[in-house]
Amino acid sequence: MNTHKTALGDLLAQGRTTDIYALGRDAVIKVLRSGFPNELIQIEADKTRAVAAMGVPVPRILDVTAVDGRPALIVERVEGDSLVTRLLSRPQRMIPLARLLADMHADLAAVRIEALPSIKSKLAQRIGTVSALSADVKQLALSHLSRLPENGGLCHGDFHPGNVILSARGPVIIDWLDATRGPGAADAARSHLLLSVAPPPQDLGPALRAAVALGRTLFGRTYLARYRRRTGVDTDAFAAWTPVIAAARLSEGIDGEASHLLAMVERGIG
């Protein structure tokens, strides 16, 4: 691992595990937040490179480094709006953008890749850490998970409009830390869950927050209908993954989501 000595530029974004800064005009640097395992940076680099080798449009990994003793990842800066920014600026484009997201996700499900962990193992590990679930409910969730299919394609693990950049060379998918291999229905269930339960940004006014919530519902339904047409995933296969995806999501401790997620778990495995 190299040690990065260049001063950081503007803070561009804050993810769950990293702070993302500009690094010149052509790169960004993702600096690991305190409290997370150091190896996450190398894991993200390895996964992104493995996915790139399969022809998936991703940013180039430029270096694995450190900033003030914190592991960091230098990544190509992809110029363009995120899909969520485009949605907010052009809401009249909601339907075609939802279909674009679904088409991209269907393409990922068709990629066969062995150099990634199983989605079932990742979900099992996360469910095991959720303090909001009783021991009995955890066991039910893990038993439910064990009966679900294993094989499939490339699962991004956090595929939502904020992780798609609409660049001049076409859409580019970012943030591959949670990538796994498994049934596409599992990854689509998480994407639809995110569109369903994630609260609108707090910095919006009440009227705009209500409009965003309503629009997101339409967006999610359009995305899911298109994804099912493209992949042939039926309603039962999709629904089977939803409670375990919701249980695993609880491990992330996102404000405002817990009651919705717990209800999904109870309906699905109760």
C-alpha positions in Angstrom: 0.0 0.0 0.0 1.3 3.4 -0.9 1.0 6.5 1.3 -0.8 9.4 -0.3 0.7 12.8 0.5 -1.3 15.2 -1.7 -3.8 17.5 -0.1 -7.4 16.4 -0.5 -9.8 18.5 -2.6 -13.4 19.2 -1.9 -15.5 16.7 0.0 -17.8 15.4 -2.8 -19.9 12.8 -0.9 -20.2 10.8 2.3 -21.0 7.1 2.0 -21.7 4.7 4.8 -18.1 3.6 5.0 -16.1 6.3 3.2 -15.7 10.0 2.7 -15.1 10.9 -0.9 -12.9 13.8 -1.9 -11.8 15.3 -5.2 -8.2 14.5 -6.2 -7.3 16.8 -9.1 -9.6 16.9 -12.1 -9.5 13.2 -13.1 -9.7 11.2 -9.8 -11.5 10.9 -6.5 -10.2 9.4 -3.3 -12.4 7.4 -1.0 -11.1 7.5 2.6 -12.3 4.9 5.0 -14.2 6.2 8.0 -13.0 5.3 11.5 -14.7 2.3 13.0 -14.7 0.2 9.8 -12.2 -2.7 9.1 -9.2 -1.5 7.2 -9.5 -4.4 4.7 -12.7 -2.9 3.2 -10.7 -0.7 0.9 -8.7 -3.5 -0.6 -11.9 -5.6 -0.9 -13.6 -2.9 -2.9 -10.6 -2.5 -5.1 -10.5 -6.2 -5.8 -14.2 -6.5 -6.5 -14.2 -3.5 -8.8 -11.4 -4.9 -10.8 -13.0 -8.3 -11.0 -16.3 -6.8 -12.3 -14.4 -4.6 -14.8 -12.7 -7.7 -16.2 -16.2 -9.0 -17.0 -16.9 -6.0 -19.2 -19.2 -4.1 -16.7 -18.9 -0.3 -17.0 -17.2 0.8 -13.8 -14.7 3.5 -12.8 -11.0 2.5 -13.1 -9.2 1.7 -9.8 -6.0 3.8 -9.8 -4.4 3.0 -6.5 -4.8 1.6 -3.0 -3.2 4.0 -0.6 -3.6 5.7 2.8 -4.3 9.2 4.0 -3.2 10.1 7.6 -3.1 6.5 8.4 -6.6 5.8 7.1 -6.9 3.3 4.1 -8.0 5.0 0.9 -8.9 4.1 -2.6 -8.1 6.3 -5.6 -10.6 5.9 -8.4 -11.2 7.5 -11.8 -13.5 10.5 -11.6 -16.5 9.9 -13.8 -18.0 13.1 -15.0 -21.8 13.3 -15.3 -25.0 13.4 -13.3 -26.0 10.6 -11.0 -29.3 9.0 -12.1 -30.9 10.4 -8.9 -29.7 13.9 -9.8 -31.1 13.5 -13.3 -34.4 12.4 -11.8 -34.7 15.4 -9.5 -33.8 17.8 -12.3 -36.0 16.2 -15.0 -38.9 14.4 -13.2 -40.7 14.1 -16.6 -38.0 11.5 -17.5 -39.0 9.3 -14.6 -40.4 6.4 -16.6 -37.5 6.0 -19.1 -35.0 6.4 -16.4 -36.6 3.7 -14.3 -36.5 1.4 -17.4 -32.9 2.3 -17.9 -32.1 1.3 -14.3 -34.0 -2.0 -14.8 -32.2 -2.8 -18.1 -28.8 -2.2 -16.5 -29.7 -4.4 -13.6 -31.0 -7.2 -15.9 -27.6 -7.0 -17.7 -25.8 -7.5 -14.4 -27.9 -10.6 -13.6 -26.7 -12.2 -16.8 -23.0 -11.8 -15.9 -21.6 -15.1 -14.6 -18.7 -14.4 -12.1 -17.0 -16.8 -9.7 -14.5 -14.3 -8.1 -17.0 -13.0 -5.6 -18.6 -14.3 -2.4 -22.1 -15.8 -2.3 -24.9 -13.4 -1.6 -26.4 -16.0 0.8 -23.3 -16.0 3.0 -23.3 -12.2 3.1 -26.9 -12.0 4.1 -26.5 -14.7 6.7 -23.6 -12.8 8.3 -25.5 -9.5 8.4 -28.7 -11.1 9.8 -26.7 -12.6 12.6 -25.6 -9.1 13.7 -29.0 -7.5 13.9 -29.9 -6.7 17.5 -33.5 -5.6 16.6 -34.4 -9.2 15.8 -35.0 -11.8 18.5 -33.1 -15.0 18.5 -36.2 -16.9 17.3 -36.8 -14.5 14.4 -33.2 -14.6 13.4 -33.3 -18.4 13.3 -36.5 -18.3 11.2 -34.9 -15.8 8.8 -31.7 -17.9 8.5 -33.8 -21.0 7.9 -35.8 -19.2 5.2 -32.5 -18.0 3.6 -31.1 -21.5 3.5 -33.9 -22.7 1.3 -33.4 -20.1 -1.3 -31.5 -20.8 -4.5 -27.7 -20.3 -4.6 -26.7 -19.9 -8.3 -27.1 -16.8 -10.4 -25.2 -13.9 -11.7 -23.6 -10.7 -10.6 -25.2 -8.9 -7.7 -24.2 -5.3 -7.0 -25.5 -5.3 -3.5 -26.5 -1.6 -3.4 -27.9 -0.9 -6.9 -29.9 2.3 -6.8 -30.1 5.6 -8.8 -27.4 7.2 -6.7 -24.8 4.6 -7.8 -25.3 5.1 -11.5 -23.5 7.9 -13.2 -24.8 9.1 -16.6 -21.5 9.9 -18.3 -20.6 10.9 -21.9 -19.4 7.3 -22.5 -22.7 5.8 -21.2 -23.9 4.8 -17.7 -21.2 3.8 -15.2 -21.9 1.9 -12.1 -20.0 2.8 -8.9 -19.5 1.5 -5.3 -18.9 -2.2 -5.6 -17.9 -3.0 -2.0 -21.0 -5.2 -1.4 -20.9 -7.1 -4.7 -21.6 -10.8 -4.6 -22.8 -13.6 -6.9 -26.3 -15.0 -6.6 -29.8 -14.9 -8.0 -30.7 -11.6 -9.7 -34.0 -11.7 -7.8 -32.1 -11.2 -4.6 -30.3 -8.1 -5.8 -33.5 -6.7 -7.4 -35.4 -7.2 -4.1 -32.8 -5.0 -2.3 -33.1 -2.3 -5.0 -36.9 -2.3 -4.8 -36.7 -2.3 -1.0 -34.4 0.8 -1.1 -36.8 2.6 -3.4 -39.7 1.7 -1.0 -38.4 2.4 2.5 -35.5 4.8 2.3 -36.8 8.2 3.6 -36.5 11.3 1.3 -33.6 13.6 2.0 -34.1 15.7 5.2 -33.0 18.9 3.5 -36.1 19.0 1.3 -39.2 20.9 2.3 -42.3 19.0 3.3 -44.1 19.4 0.0 -41.0 18.3 -2.0 -40.4 15.4 0.4 -44.0 14.2 -0.3 -43.6 14.6 -4.0 -40.3 12.6 -3.9 -41.9 9.8 -1.9 -44.8 9.6 -4.4 -42.5 9.7 -7.4 -40.2 7.1 -5.9 -43.2 4.7 -5.6 -44.0 5.1 -9.3 -40.3 4.8 -10.2 -40.0 1.6 -8.1 -43.0 0.0 -9.7 -41.8 0.8 -13.2 -38.3 -0.5 -12.5 -39.7 -3.7 -11.1 -42.1 -4.4 -13.9 -39.4 -3.8 -16.5 -36.9 -6.0 -14.6 -39.3 -8.8 -14.5 -40.0 -8.6 -18.2 -36.3 -8.6 -19.0 -35.3 -11.4 -16.7 -38.4 -13.6 -16.4 -38.3 -13.4 -12.6 -41.7 -14.2 -11.3 -43.5 -12.6 -8.3 -43.0 -15.5 -6.0 -39.2 -15.7 -6.6 -38.9 -12.0 -6.0 -41.1 -12.1 -2.9 -39.2 -15.0 -1.4 -36.0 -12.8 -1.1 -37.7 -9.7 0.4 -37.8 -10.7 4.1 -34.2 -11.8 4.3 -33.1 -8.7 2.4 -35.1 -6.6 4.9 -33.6 -8.5 7.8 -30.0 -7.9 6.6 -30.8 -4.2 5.9 -31.6 -3.8 9.5 -27.9 -4.3 10.3 -27.1 -0.9 8.6 -29.1 1.0 11.2 -30.6 3.6 8.8 -32.7 6.2 10.5 -36.4 6.0 9.8 -36.4 2.5 8.2 -36.6 0.0 11.1 -40.4 -0.2 11.5 -40.9 -0.8 7.8 -38.1 -3.4 7.6 -39.4 -5.3 10.7 -42.8 -5.5 9.2 -41.4 -6.9 6.0 -39.5 -9.6 8.0 -42.6 -10.5 10.0 -44.9 -10.7 6.9 -42.4 -12.8 5.0 -41.3 -15.4 7.6 -44.0 -15.2 10.3 
